[in-house]
Amino acid sequence: FASKDICQLTFAPIAGILTARTSSNAALALSTACLGLATFVFADAKSFKQLLIARSVQGAASAAVLCGGLSLIAETHAMEARGSAMGMAYTGLALGVLCGPLIGGLLFEKIGRRQTFRLAAAIVLANAIAQIALMTLAPAVKSEDKKVADEKPVSAADSFKAISTNSEVLAVAAAIFCINAVMGVIKPLSQIVLDREFQMTMVQRSFVITIATLTYLIGTPIAGYLSDRMPRSKLLGASLLLAALSSVFFALRGIFGLGSFFVSVSLLGLSLAFNGSVAQALLADLVDRHKLGKYSMAFALSDMADSLGLIIGPILGLAVSQMYGASSGVGLVGMFCLVILPFVLKIP
Protein backbone atom coordinates (compact mmCIF):
# COMPACT_ATOMS: atom_id res chain seq x y z
CA PHE A 1 0.00 0.00 0.00
CA ALA A 2 2.90 2.36 0.71
CA SER A 3 3.97 2.09 -2.95
CA LYS A 4 0.98 4.25 -3.95
CA ASP A 5 2.03 7.16 -1.72
CA ILE A 6 5.67 6.84 -2.78
CA CYS A 7 4.77 6.86 -6.49
CA GLN A 8 2.27 9.66 -5.97
CA LEU A 9 5.00 11.71 -4.28
CA THR A 10 7.51 10.95 -7.05
CA PHE A 11 5.14 11.53 -9.96
CA ALA A 12 3.43 14.69 -8.60
CA PRO A 13 5.91 17.21 -10.09
CA ILE A 14 5.88 15.33 -13.40
CA ALA A 15 2.08 15.44 -13.38
CA GLY A 16 2.21 19.18 -12.72
CA ILE A 17 4.56 19.74 -15.66
CA LEU A 18 2.51 17.56 -18.03
CA THR A 19 -0.68 19.37 -17.01
CA ALA A 20 0.98 22.75 -17.55
CA ARG A 21 2.32 21.78 -20.99
CA THR A 22 -0.88 20.15 -22.25
CA SER A 23 -4.14 21.11 -20.56
CA SER A 24 -5.99 20.31 -17.37
CA ASN A 25 -8.75 18.65 -19.45
CA ALA A 26 -6.32 16.28 -21.18
CA ALA A 27 -4.45 15.49 -17.95
CA LEU A 28 -7.66 14.68 -16.08
CA ALA A 29 -9.11 12.42 -18.78
CA LEU A 30 -5.85 10.59 -19.54
CA SER A 31 -4.99 10.00 -15.88
CA THR A 32 -8.50 8.71 -15.17
CA ALA A 33 -8.12 6.24 -18.03
CA CYS A 34 -4.73 5.09 -16.64
CA LEU A 35 -6.33 4.66 -13.22
CA GLY A 36 -8.97 2.42 -14.78
CA LEU A 37 -6.39 0.32 -16.63
CA ALA A 38 -4.35 -0.13 -13.44
CA THR A 39 -7.48 -1.33 -11.66
CA PHE A 40 -8.00 -3.90 -14.42
CA VAL A 41 -4.54 -5.27 -13.64
CA PHE A 42 -5.62 -5.83 -10.03
CA ALA A 43 -8.38 -8.14 -11.26
CA ASP A 44 -6.00 -10.68 -12.81
CA ALA A 45 -2.82 -10.05 -10.80
CA LYS A 46 -1.29 -13.36 -9.72
CA SER A 47 1.94 -12.23 -8.07
CA PHE A 48 3.15 -9.62 -5.61
CA LYS A 49 5.14 -7.95 -8.40
CA GLN A 50 2.00 -7.46 -10.50
CA LEU A 51 0.10 -6.05 -7.52
CA LEU A 52 2.99 -3.70 -6.74
CA ILE A 53 3.12 -2.43 -10.33
CA ALA A 54 -0.64 -1.89 -10.45
CA ARG A 55 -0.65 -0.06 -7.13
CA SER A 56 2.29 2.11 -8.23
CA VAL A 57 0.51 3.04 -11.46
CA GLN A 58 -2.54 3.97 -9.38
CA GLY A 59 -0.35 6.29 -7.33
CA ALA A 60 1.06 8.01 -10.41
CA ALA A 61 -2.40 8.31 -11.96
CA SER A 62 -3.84 9.70 -8.72
CA ALA A 63 -1.24 12.48 -8.76
CA ALA A 64 -2.23 13.40 -12.32
CA VAL A 65 -5.95 13.26 -11.48
CA LEU A 66 -5.44 15.71 -8.63
CA CYS A 67 -3.26 18.09 -10.65
CA GLY A 68 -5.58 18.01 -13.66
CA GLY A 69 -8.85 18.14 -11.73
CA LEU A 70 -7.88 20.89 -9.29
CA SER A 71 -6.27 22.93 -12.08
CA LEU A 72 -9.49 22.69 -14.10
CA ILE A 73 -11.49 24.01 -11.13
CA ALA A 74 -9.00 26.84 -10.51
CA GLU A 75 -8.97 27.84 -14.18
CA THR A 76 -12.75 27.94 -14.57
CA HIS A 77 -13.81 29.50 -11.24
CA ALA A 78 -13.19 33.01 -10.01
CA MET A 79 -11.35 33.51 -6.73
CA GLU A 80 -14.55 34.19 -4.78
CA ALA A 81 -16.21 30.94 -5.95
CA ARG A 82 -13.34 28.46 -5.78
CA GLY A 83 -14.01 27.34 -2.22
CA SER A 84 -17.46 25.95 -2.96
CA ALA A 85 -16.21 24.28 -6.14
CA MET A 86 -13.29 22.67 -4.31
CA GLY A 87 -15.69 21.63 -1.56
CA MET A 88 -17.94 19.90 -4.08
CA ALA A 89 -14.99 18.06 -5.61
CA TYR A 90 -13.72 16.88 -2.24
CA THR A 91 -17.23 15.85 -1.22
CA GLY A 92 -17.16 13.45 -4.16
CA LEU A 93 -13.83 12.16 -2.88
CA ALA A 94 -15.30 11.69 0.60
CA LEU A 95 -18.26 9.76 -0.82
CA GLY A 96 -15.85 7.47 -2.64
CA VAL A 97 -13.82 6.87 0.51
CA LEU A 98 -16.98 6.17 2.52
CA CYS A 99 -18.92 4.06 0.02
CA GLY A 100 -16.06 2.37 -1.85
CA PRO A 101 -14.99 -0.09 0.87
CA LEU A 102 -18.60 -0.86 1.79
CA ILE A 103 -19.78 -1.53 -1.76
CA GLY A 104 -16.51 -3.24 -2.66
CA GLY A 105 -16.78 -5.53 0.34
CA LEU A 106 -20.32 -6.53 -0.52
CA LEU A 107 -19.41 -7.18 -4.15
CA PHE A 108 -16.35 -9.17 -3.10
CA GLU A 109 -18.60 -11.48 -1.09
CA LYS A 110 -21.10 -11.88 -3.95
CA ILE A 111 -19.03 -12.02 -7.14
CA GLY A 112 -15.42 -12.44 -6.00
CA ARG A 113 -12.21 -10.42 -6.33
CA ARG A 114 -11.76 -10.50 -10.09
CA GLN A 115 -15.26 -9.43 -11.04
CA THR A 116 -15.27 -6.72 -8.38
CA PHE A 117 -12.07 -5.14 -9.68
CA ARG A 118 -13.22 -5.49 -13.30
CA LEU A 119 -16.47 -3.72 -12.48
CA ALA A 120 -14.59 -0.94 -10.66
CA ALA A 121 -12.20 -0.54 -13.60
CA ALA A 122 -15.08 -0.40 -16.08
CA ILE A 123 -16.74 2.35 -14.03
CA VAL A 124 -13.52 4.38 -13.97
CA LEU A 125 -12.99 3.99 -17.72
CA ALA A 126 -16.63 4.96 -18.35
CA ASN A 127 -15.94 8.04 -16.25
CA ALA A 128 -12.98 8.92 -18.46
CA ILE A 129 -15.10 8.56 -21.60
CA ALA A 130 -17.83 10.72 -20.05
CA GLN A 131 -15.22 13.38 -19.21
CA ILE A 132 -14.01 13.49 -22.81
CA ALA A 133 -17.58 13.72 -24.11
CA LEU A 134 -18.46 16.50 -21.69
CA MET A 135 -15.32 18.45 -22.49
CA THR A 136 -16.09 18.14 -26.21
CA LEU A 137 -19.76 19.08 -26.00
CA ALA A 138 -19.40 21.76 -23.33
CA PRO A 139 -15.86 23.19 -23.32
CA ALA A 140 -14.76 24.81 -20.06
CA VAL A 141 -14.68 28.61 -19.97
CA LYS A 142 -11.67 30.16 -18.26
CA SER A 143 -12.20 32.62 -15.42
CA GLU A 144 -11.08 36.24 -15.70
CA ASP A 145 -8.22 35.53 -13.28
CA LYS A 146 -6.92 32.81 -15.59
CA LYS A 147 -7.29 35.00 -18.69
CA VAL A 148 -5.22 37.73 -17.05
CA ALA A 149 -2.56 35.19 -16.05
CA ASP A 150 -2.39 33.83 -19.61
CA GLU A 151 -1.46 37.28 -20.90
CA LYS A 152 1.99 36.78 -19.37
CA PRO A 153 2.78 33.08 -19.83
CA VAL A 154 5.32 31.46 -17.50
CA SER A 155 7.11 28.18 -18.15
CA ALA A 156 6.40 25.22 -15.90
CA ALA A 157 9.99 25.22 -14.59
CA ASP A 158 9.93 28.94 -13.74
CA SER A 159 6.51 28.56 -12.19
CA PHE A 160 7.60 25.67 -9.96
CA LYS A 161 10.69 27.62 -8.88
CA ALA A 162 8.59 30.66 -7.97
CA ILE A 163 5.99 28.54 -6.18
CA SER A 164 8.50 26.46 -4.22
CA THR A 165 10.29 29.59 -2.94
CA ASN A 166 7.20 31.59 -2.00
CA SER A 167 6.92 31.70 1.81
CA GLU A 168 3.11 31.78 1.86
CA VAL A 169 2.80 28.80 -0.49
CA LEU A 170 5.33 26.89 1.61
CA ALA A 171 3.33 27.67 4.76
CA VAL A 172 0.21 26.16 3.14
CA ALA A 173 2.20 23.12 1.97
CA ALA A 174 3.60 22.67 5.48
CA ALA A 175 0.06 22.80 6.91
CA ILE A 176 -1.07 20.12 4.45
CA PHE A 177 1.93 17.99 5.43
CA CYS A 178 1.25 18.31 9.18
CA ILE A 179 -2.47 17.56 8.98
CA ASN A 180 -1.89 14.47 6.83
CA ALA A 181 0.93 13.39 9.13
CA VAL A 182 -1.51 13.41 12.07
CA MET A 183 -3.92 11.27 10.08
CA GLY A 184 -1.07 9.02 8.95
CA VAL A 185 -0.05 8.18 12.52
CA ILE A 186 -3.53 8.01 14.11
CA LYS A 187 -4.88 5.62 11.47
CA PRO A 188 -2.56 2.66 12.19
CA LEU A 189 -2.30 3.35 15.91
CA SER A 190 -6.08 3.47 16.27
CA GLN A 191 -6.30 -0.17 15.20
CA ILE A 192 -3.77 -1.18 17.86
CA VAL A 193 -5.35 0.97 20.59
CA LEU A 194 -8.92 -0.19 19.90
CA ASP A 195 -7.77 -3.80 19.91
CA ARG A 196 -5.50 -3.78 22.96
CA GLU A 197 -7.17 -1.18 25.17
CA PHE A 198 -10.85 -1.57 24.26
CA GLN A 199 -10.88 -5.21 23.00
CA MET A 200 -12.83 -4.34 19.85
CA THR A 201 -13.35 -6.71 16.95
CA MET A 202 -12.25 -5.87 13.41
CA VAL A 203 -15.80 -4.90 12.43
CA GLN A 204 -16.21 -2.67 15.50
CA ARG A 205 -12.87 -0.98 14.80
CA SER A 206 -13.93 -0.32 11.21
CA PHE A 207 -17.12 1.39 12.36
CA VAL A 208 -15.20 3.62 14.78
CA ILE A 209 -12.79 4.75 12.04
CA THR A 210 -15.80 5.44 9.80
CA ILE A 211 -16.67 8.31 12.16
CA ALA A 212 -13.75 10.29 10.72
CA THR A 213 -14.97 9.63 7.19
CA LEU A 214 -18.49 10.78 8.08
CA THR A 215 -17.30 14.03 9.65
CA TYR A 216 -15.06 14.53 6.61
CA LEU A 217 -18.03 14.03 4.31
CA ILE A 218 -20.25 16.41 6.31
CA GLY A 219 -17.54 19.00 6.87
CA THR A 220 -16.18 19.26 3.33
CA PRO A 221 -19.08 21.15 1.68
CA ILE A 222 -19.39 23.34 4.78
CA ALA A 223 -15.69 24.16 4.59
CA GLY A 224 -16.03 25.03 0.90
CA TYR A 225 -19.02 27.27 1.59
CA LEU A 226 -17.24 29.09 4.42
CA SER A 227 -14.04 29.57 2.43
CA ASP A 228 -15.92 31.77 -0.05
CA ARG A 229 -17.12 33.97 2.82
CA MET A 230 -14.24 33.99 5.32
CA PRO A 231 -10.45 34.44 5.10
CA ARG A 232 -9.11 31.13 3.83
CA SER A 233 -5.89 31.37 5.82
CA LYS A 234 -7.91 31.58 9.05
CA LEU A 235 -9.94 28.51 8.07
CA LEU A 236 -6.75 26.60 7.28
CA GLY A 237 -5.46 27.69 10.68
CA ALA A 238 -8.63 26.24 12.20
CA SER A 239 -7.86 22.98 10.39
CA LEU A 240 -4.41 22.87 11.99
CA LEU A 241 -5.92 23.54 15.40
CA LEU A 242 -8.49 20.76 14.92
CA ALA A 243 -5.71 18.31 14.01
CA ALA A 244 -3.74 19.31 17.12
CA LEU A 245 -6.85 18.92 19.30
CA SER A 246 -7.43 15.51 17.73
CA SER A 247 -4.03 14.39 18.98
CA VAL A 248 -4.83 15.78 22.46
CA PHE A 249 -8.10 13.83 22.73
CA PHE A 250 -6.29 10.73 21.46
CA ALA A 251 -3.98 11.03 24.47
CA LEU A 252 -6.88 11.67 26.87
CA ARG A 253 -8.52 8.31 26.13
CA GLY A 254 -6.81 6.91 29.22
CA ILE A 255 -8.83 9.34 31.37
CA PHE A 256 -12.11 9.71 29.49
CA GLY A 257 -12.21 6.33 27.77
CA LEU A 258 -13.69 5.51 24.39
CA GLY A 259 -15.64 8.78 24.22
CA SER A 260 -12.37 10.70 24.02
CA PHE A 261 -11.29 8.49 21.12
CA PHE A 262 -14.58 9.20 19.30
CA VAL A 263 -13.94 12.94 19.69
CA SER A 264 -10.38 12.50 18.40
CA VAL A 265 -11.37 10.80 15.13
CA SER A 266 -14.30 13.21 14.64
CA LEU A 267 -12.01 16.23 14.94
CA LEU A 268 -9.53 14.57 12.58
CA GLY A 269 -12.26 14.16 9.94
CA LEU A 270 -13.23 17.83 10.26
CA SER A 271 -9.59 18.88 10.03
CA LEU A 272 -9.15 16.92 6.80
CA ALA A 273 -12.37 18.46 5.43
CA PHE A 274 -11.11 22.01 5.92
CA ASN A 275 -7.62 21.07 4.79
CA GLY A 276 -8.87 19.71 1.46
CA SER A 277 -11.17 22.34 0.03
CA VAL A 278 -9.74 25.39 1.82
CA ALA A 279 -6.02 24.72 1.30
CA GLN A 280 -6.40 24.08 -2.45
CA ALA A 281 -8.49 27.21 -2.97
CA LEU A 282 -5.92 29.22 -0.99
CA LEU A 283 -3.08 27.86 -3.13
CA ALA A 284 -4.89 28.94 -6.31
CA ASP A 285 -5.43 32.38 -4.77
CA LEU A 286 -1.72 32.70 -4.00
CA VAL A 287 -0.80 31.75 -7.56
CA ASP A 288 -3.02 34.59 -8.83
CA ARG A 289 -2.02 37.08 -6.14
CA HIS A 290 1.74 36.66 -6.61
CA LYS A 291 1.57 35.86 -10.34
CA LEU A 292 3.31 32.52 -9.85
CA GLY A 293 2.23 31.03 -13.17
CA LYS A 294 0.79 27.52 -13.37
CA TYR A 295 -1.89 26.27 -10.98
CA SER A 296 -0.82 22.70 -11.68
CA MET A 297 2.63 23.28 -10.17
CA ALA A 298 1.07 24.56 -6.94
CA PHE A 299 -1.20 21.52 -6.76
CA ALA A 300 1.78 19.27 -7.51
CA LEU A 301 3.54 20.76 -4.47
CA SER A 302 0.36 20.22 -2.45
CA ASP A 303 0.19 16.58 -3.53
CA MET A 304 3.84 16.08 -2.59
CA ALA A 305 3.17 17.55 0.87
CA ASP A 306 0.11 15.31 1.21
CA SER A 307 2.07 12.15 0.32
CA LEU A 308 5.05 13.12 2.48
CA GLY A 309 2.75 13.56 5.46
CA LEU A 310 1.26 10.10 4.93
CA ILE A 311 4.76 8.60 4.66
CA ILE A 312 6.76 10.50 7.30
CA GLY A 313 3.92 10.84 9.82
CA PRO A 314 3.57 7.08 10.44
CA ILE A 315 7.34 6.48 10.35
CA LEU A 316 8.10 9.18 12.92
CA GLY A 317 4.96 8.75 15.01
CA LEU A 318 5.19 4.96 15.24
CA ALA A 319 8.91 5.10 16.07
CA VAL A 320 8.27 7.48 18.98
CA SER A 321 5.22 5.46 20.03
CA GLN A 322 7.27 2.28 20.29
CA MET A 323 9.65 3.99 22.71
CA TYR A 324 7.33 6.17 24.77
CA GLY A 325 3.77 4.95 24.13
CA ALA A 326 1.05 5.55 21.53
CA SER A 327 0.04 8.97 22.87
CA SER A 328 3.57 10.37 22.62
CA GLY A 329 3.88 9.66 18.90
CA VAL A 330 0.53 11.23 18.08
CA GLY A 331 1.24 14.16 20.39
CA LEU A 332 4.59 14.90 18.75
CA VAL A 333 3.07 15.02 15.27
CA GLY A 334 0.17 17.11 16.60
CA MET A 335 2.67 19.64 17.98
CA PHE A 336 3.95 20.25 14.45
CA CYS A 337 0.51 21.66 13.59
CA LEU A 338 0.84 24.26 16.36
CA VAL A 339 4.35 25.20 15.15
CA ILE A 340 3.07 25.89 11.62
CA LEU A 341 -0.12 27.66 12.77
CA PRO A 342 1.36 31.21 13.21
CA PHE A 343 2.91 31.14 9.72
CA VAL A 344 -0.45 30.22 8.14
CA LEU A 345 -2.33 32.90 10.07
CA LYS A 346 0.09 35.55 8.72
CA ILE A 347 -1.18 34.95 5.18
CA PRO A 348 -3.56 37.82 4.23
C-alpha distance (Angstrom), angle and dihedral (degrees) to the residues before:
residue distance angle dihedral
F1 . . .
A2 3.81 . .
S3 3.81 89.5 .
K4 3.82 89.7 72.9
D5 3.81 93.6 57.5
I6 3.80 92.2 43.4
C7 3.82 92.4 50.8
Q8 3.79 91.6 42.8
L9 3.81 89.0 53.3
T10 3.81 92.5 47.2
F11 3.79 96.7 44.2
A12 3.84 97.6 42.3
P13 3.84 96.6 88.8
I14 3.81 90.4 44.3
A15 3.80 89.4 51.0
G16 3.80 89.7 50.2
I17 3.81 91.8 51.9
L18 3.82 93.7 46.2
T19 3.81 90.8 49.0
A20 3.80 90.9 49.2
R21 3.81 93.3 48.8
T22 3.80 96.4 44.5
S23 3.79 117.8 21.3
S24 3.78 138.0 -77.9
N25 3.83 89.2 -114.4
A26 3.80 93.3 55.6
A27 3.81 93.3 43.4
L28 3.80 92.8 50.5
A29 3.81 95.7 47.8
L30 3.82 95.7 42.7
S31 3.80 94.3 46.5
T32 3.81 91.4 48.2
A33 3.80 89.2 53.1
C34 3.83 90.6 49.8
L35 3.80 89.4 49.8
G36 3.80 89.4 54.1
L37 3.80 93.0 48.8
A38 3.81 91.3 49.6
T39 3.80 89.3 52.2
F40 3.81 89.3 53.0
V41 3.81 88.2 57.3
F42 3.81 89.4 56.6
A43 3.81 89.3 59.5
D44 3.81 94.8 62.3
A45 3.81 101.4 24.2
K46 3.80 110.1 134.9
S47 3.80 102.1 175.0
F48 3.78 139.4 45.7
K49 3.81 89.7 -113.6
Q50 3.81 91.8 57.7
L51 3.81 91.5 47.8
L52 3.81 90.5 48.8
I53 3.81 92.3 50.8
A54 3.80 92.4 47.7
R55 3.79 92.6 48.1
S56 3.81 91.0 47.7
V57 3.80 91.5 51.4
Q58 3.80 88.4 50.5
G59 3.80 89.1 54.6
A60 3.80 92.9 50.9
A61 3.80 91.6 45.6
S62 3.81 91.3 48.2
A63 3.80 90.0 55.9
A64 3.81 90.4 52.5
V65 3.82 92.4 45.9
L66 3.80 90.5 54.4
C67 3.81 94.7 45.6
G68 3.80 93.4 45.6
G69 3.80 97.0 41.0
L70 3.80 97.6 45.1
S71 3.82 91.5 43.3
L72 3.81 89.7 53.2
I73 3.81 90.6 52.7
A74 3.82 92.4 46.8
E75 3.80 92.4 48.2
T76 3.80 95.7 49.3
H77 3.82 101.4 39.3
A78 3.77 128.1 67.7
M79 3.79 119.0 -122.9
E80 3.81 93.3 -101.0
A81 3.83 93.2 53.9
R82 3.79 102.4 40.5
G83 3.79 95.9 91.0
S84 3.80 95.0 62.0
A85 3.81 91.4 44.0
M86 3.80 91.9 50.4
G87 3.79 88.9 46.1
M88 3.79 91.1 54.3
A89 3.81 91.4 49.5
Y90 3.79 93.1 49.5
T91 3.80 90.8 45.8
G92 3.80 86.9 61.1
L93 3.80 88.3 50.7
A94 3.81 90.6 50.6
L95 3.81 91.4 50.4
G96 3.79 89.5 52.5
V97 3.80 92.1 49.7
L98 3.81 91.3 47.9
C99 3.80 100.4 41.6
G100 3.82 100.6 30.5
P101 3.82 98.5 73.3
L102 3.81 92.1 41.0
I103 3.80 96.0 49.7
G104 3.80 91.9 37.8
G105 3.79 91.4 52.1
L106 3.79 92.5 50.5
L107 3.80 92.3 47.7
F108 3.80 91.0 46.9
E109 3.79 89.3 57.2
K110 3.82 93.2 47.0
I111 3.80 106.0 37.9
G112 3.81 105.7 11.6
R113 3.81 135.6 -118.0
R114 3.79 100.0 -63.8
Q115 3.78 97.7 49.7
T116 3.80 91.4 43.8
F117 3.80 93.2 54.7
R118 3.81 91.9 42.7
L119 3.79 90.6 53.0
A120 3.81 91.2 48.1
A121 3.81 91.2 48.9
A122 3.81 91.7 48.9
I123 3.82 90.4 52.4
V124 3.81 91.4 50.6
L125 3.82 92.6 48.4
A126 3.82 90.3 47.5
N127 3.79 86.7 52.8
A128 3.80 90.3 54.0
I129 3.81 91.4 50.5
A130 3.81 90.6 48.4
Q131 3.82 89.7 51.0
I132 3.80 91.6 53.3
A133 3.81 91.5 47.5
L134 3.79 92.5 48.7
M135 3.79 92.9 47.3
T136 3.81 89.9 50.5
L137 3.80 97.0 46.1
A138 3.81 96.9 38.0
P139 3.81 110.8 24.1
A140 3.80 115.4 -157.1
V141 3.80 116.8 -104.3
K142 3.80 115.8 -137.6
S143 3.79 119.3 -124.8
E144 3.80 121.3 -116.8
D145 3.81 89.9 -107.1
K146 3.80 90.1 57.6
K147 3.82 92.9 45.7
V148 3.81 90.4 53.7
A149 3.81 90.9 48.5
D150 3.81 91.4 50.4
E151 3.80 90.1 58.5
K152 3.81 88.1 73.1
P153 3.82 105.3 35.8
V154 3.80 118.5 -157.0
S155 3.80 125.4 -161.9
A156 3.78 118.9 -113.9
A157 3.83 91.5 -115.2
D158 3.82 93.5 51.0
S159 3.77 90.5 44.6
F160 3.81 93.3 52.0
K161 3.80 90.7 47.9
A162 3.80 91.7 51.2
I163 3.80 92.5 45.0
S164 3.81 95.5 46.6
T165 3.82 91.8 51.4
N166 3.80 97.9 44.9
S167 3.82 108.7 107.3
E168 3.81 94.9 -147.8
V169 3.81 93.4 50.4
L170 3.80 90.0 47.8
A171 3.81 90.2 51.3
V172 3.83 89.9 54.5
A173 3.81 91.0 46.4
A174 3.81 90.2 50.0
A175 3.81 90.0 51.2
I176 3.81 90.5 51.8
F177 3.80 89.7 49.1
C178 3.82 93.9 50.4
I179 3.80 96.1 46.5
N180 3.81 92.4 49.0
A181 3.80 90.0 45.3
V182 3.82 89.4 57.6
M183 3.79 90.0 50.9
G184 3.80 90.7 44.7
V185 3.81 93.0 57.3
I186 3.83 98.9 37.1
K187 3.81 93.5 51.2
P188 3.84 98.1 63.1
L189 3.80 94.8 32.5
S190 3.80 91.7 52.1
Q191 3.80 90.1 62.9
I192 3.80 91.1 52.8
V193 3.81 94.4 44.1
L194 3.81 95.0 47.2
D195 3.79 90.3 48.7
R196 3.80 100.3 44.0
E197 3.80 101.9 31.5
F198 3.81 102.4 31.7
Q199 3.85 100.7 24.5
M200 3.80 93.4 -132.0
T201 3.79 124.2 169.2
M202 3.79 122.3 -122.2
V203 3.81 91.5 -100.5
Q204 3.81 92.3 49.5
R205 3.80 91.2 48.7
S206 3.80 90.3 51.1
F207 3.80 91.5 53.5
V208 3.81 91.7 50.3
I209 3.81 92.2 51.9
T210 3.81 88.7 48.2
I211 3.82 87.2 68.5
A212 3.81 89.0 73.1
T213 3.80 90.8 50.9
L214 3.80 91.5 50.1
T215 3.81 93.8 50.5
Y216 3.81 88.0 46.2
L217 3.79 90.2 52.6
I218 3.82 93.4 47.2
G219 3.79 95.1 41.4
T220 3.81 99.4 47.3
P221 3.83 99.4 72.3
I222 3.80 89.8 40.7
A223 3.80 90.2 52.5
G224 3.80 90.6 49.5
Y225 3.80 91.7 49.5
L226 3.80 92.7 49.0
S227 3.80 93.7 46.4
D228 3.81 90.0 63.8
R229 3.81 89.8 54.1
M230 3.81 105.1 34.6
P231 3.82 135.3 45.8
R232 3.79 105.6 -77.3
S233 3.79 94.2 -146.3
K234 3.82 89.9 58.6
L235 3.80 91.1 50.5
L236 3.80 90.7 49.6
G237 3.80 87.3 49.9
A238 3.81 88.0 53.7
S239 3.81 88.2 52.7
L240 3.80 90.5 54.8
L241 3.79 90.6 48.6
L242 3.81 91.5 50.2
A243 3.82 90.5 51.6
A244 3.81 90.7 50.2
L245 3.82 91.1 48.4
S246 3.79 88.9 49.2
S247 3.80 89.6 59.3
V248 3.83 90.2 47.9
F249 3.81 93.5 53.5
F250 3.81 89.1 45.7
A251 3.81 87.8 59.6
L252 3.82 92.7 45.1
R253 3.82 93.3 60.7
G254 3.80 88.4 96.2
I255 3.83 89.1 63.7
F256 3.80 103.9 32.0
G257 3.79 99.2 28.0
L258 3.78 127.6 -147.6
G259 3.82 93.0 -15.5
S260 3.80 89.7 66.5
F261 3.80 89.5 52.4
F262 3.82 90.6 51.6
V263 3.81 89.4 53.1
S264 3.81 90.4 48.5
V265 3.81 95.8 55.2
S266 3.83 91.6 41.2
L267 3.81 91.5 54.6
L268 3.80 89.8 46.0
G269 3.82 90.7 55.2
L270 3.81 91.2 50.3
S271 3.80 91.0 47.7
L272 3.80 91.0 53.3
A273 3.82 90.1 47.6
F274 3.80 92.9 56.4
N275 3.78 92.0 39.4
G276 3.81 92.6 56.0
S277 3.78 106.4 48.4
V278 3.82 98.6 24.8
A279 3.81 99.2 45.0
Q280 3.82 93.9 49.3
A281 3.80 92.9 48.1
L282 3.81 89.5 48.3
L283 3.81 91.4 51.2
A284 3.82 90.7 52.8
D285 3.81 89.1 49.2
L286 3.80 91.1 52.5
V287 3.80 91.5 50.3
D288 3.82 89.2 54.9
R289 3.80 95.6 40.0
H290 3.82 95.8 50.9
K291 3.82 95.7 30.8
L292 3.80 92.1 -122.1
G293 3.80 95.8 162.1
K294 3.80 121.0 -132.8
Y295 3.80 122.7 46.3
S296 3.79 89.7 -157.0
M297 3.81 92.1 64.0
A298 3.80 91.0 53.8
F299 3.80 90.9 49.8
A300 3.81 89.7 46.7
L301 3.81 88.6 56.7
S302 3.81 88.9 47.5
D303 3.80 91.2 51.7
M304 3.80 90.6 49.4
A305 3.82 90.4 51.8
D306 3.81 89.7 47.8
S307 3.82 93.1 51.7
L308 3.81 93.5 42.8
G309 3.79 90.0 53.7
L310 3.80 91.2 51.9
I311 3.82 90.4 49.0
I312 3.81 103.8 38.8
G313 3.81 96.3 35.1
P314 3.82 95.1 64.1
I315 3.81 93.5 39.2
L316 3.80 94.1 52.3
G317 3.80 97.2 33.9
L318 3.80 95.6 47.6
A319 3.81 92.0 45.7
V320 3.81 91.4 54.1
S321 3.81 90.9 42.2
Q322 3.79 91.8 55.6
M323 3.81 90.2 55.7
Y324 3.79 102.9 37.2
G325 3.82 107.1 14.9
A326 3.81 136.9 -84.8
S327 3.81 95.3 -76.0
S328 3.81 93.4 55.4
G329 3.80 94.1 57.2
V330 3.78 93.6 48.7
G331 3.80 91.3 43.2
L332 3.80 92.9 52.6
V333 3.80 92.9 52.3
G334 3.82 89.9 44.4
M335 3.82 89.6 55.3
F336 3.80 89.5 60.4
C337 3.82 88.0 64.8
L338 3.81 90.5 57.5
V339 3.82 91.2 48.4
I340 3.82 91.7 54.5
L341 3.83 94.9 41.4
P342 3.87 98.0 85.3
F343 3.82 92.0 50.9
V344 3.82 91.4 52.8
L345 3.79 93.2 47.1
K346 3.83 89.9 54.9
I347 3.81 90.5 65.3
P348 3.84 108.6 102.9
